[in-house]
Amino acid sequence: MRPSRRGRASAFRPRSPFEEASNSVDITKSEITVDLNANTRSVDISGWLKDDVIQPFLIDSTGLTGRFVKLGASVNGILTRHDLPPAVAALLGEFLALAVGLANALKYDGVFTLQTKGDGPVPIMVADVTHDGHVRGYAQIRGDTPDAADAANAPVPKLLGQGYLAYTVDFSTSSERYQGIVSLDGATLAEVIRHYFEQSAQFDAAVTLASGQDDAGLWRAAAIVVQHLPPEGGSGGVALDEGDWRRTNLLLSSATSVELLDPGLPPSDMLYRLFNEDGVRVFQPKPVSDVCRCSDERMLGALTALPEQEIEEVLSQGDVVMTCEFCNTTRTFSESDIRSAKSA
């Protein structure tokens, strides 16, 4: 096993690295090349997305695939929409980046939801990601929360408490649903999700997360998720030496929060710093957007789905005011709005 060094440079089916390999960019110190059906040519990636982006990549020497998620305006919009204590905002930022990274390691058409439920001052935290990169999230707070410095080293037990983390994949084309659950064992979200994959028979994953505010006070978040699909796991599975997997985890853990959150450091450059000795290949990046799926129709649908007696009780109190927990948008519905929707 080679020594680890970093370089510097200007219940579902996981995605196979080969599903995106038709248009890959090999990052080297001297040149950047793209392999299109065995035809190699130079390509300029300076115009590629550098923020609010999912950057897929492949480590050549091991065949490991991964995603680098870098969130700027999208996560800042979500976190500043709610009056969250700094410690909770920081944890929700990591949670959102983790959800995007996990969702895009999967092949699905629908909504991926990540949720925690615990007995701490943040009893519920939710993030969901659509297949086209629309993300939203919120945290429910009950009682007092510790300050950011106190929660920094162990945000899971101090904020979430004891409980579980669960994911759900809802497919838009069928009623099929995939689910997974793991207890909140670990001091950080990265430790909790590593614990889940240690128990998983489908594939292994290494994760590093970061969240924080920049000099202008804007929130940023990042996640790198590297996955290993074993040979028996299907198309794209690779045999991997245990030493190479340890080395990959070690390199990943060397990434600092400053590097991961730096808006001036493109994802491809960061990946080169980490994996240049092994050869790293990047693929067309995908955008991430702060988009909530709530609407008048959805909220009215929830109201009209109530039993008739409950609807009458609600209407007896006047107009109905509903606030979306995700985007904090408030909508007001009159009796005529509700009765018209009920009869439609």
Secondary structure by P-SEA (a helix, b strand, c coil): cccbbbbbccccccccccccccbbbbbcccbbbbbcccbbbbbbccccccccbbbbbbbccccccbbbbbbcaaaaaaaacccccaaaaaaaaaaaaaaaaaaaaccccbbbbbbccccccccbbbbbbccccccccbbbbccccccccccccccccccccccbbbbbbbbcccccccccccccccccaaaaaaaaaaacccccccccbbbbbccccbbbbbbbbbbbbcccccccbbbbbaaaaaaaaaaaaaccccccccccccaaaaaaacccccbbbbcbbbbbbbcccccaaaaaaaaaaccaaaaaaaaaacbbbbbcccccbbbbbcaaaaaaaaac
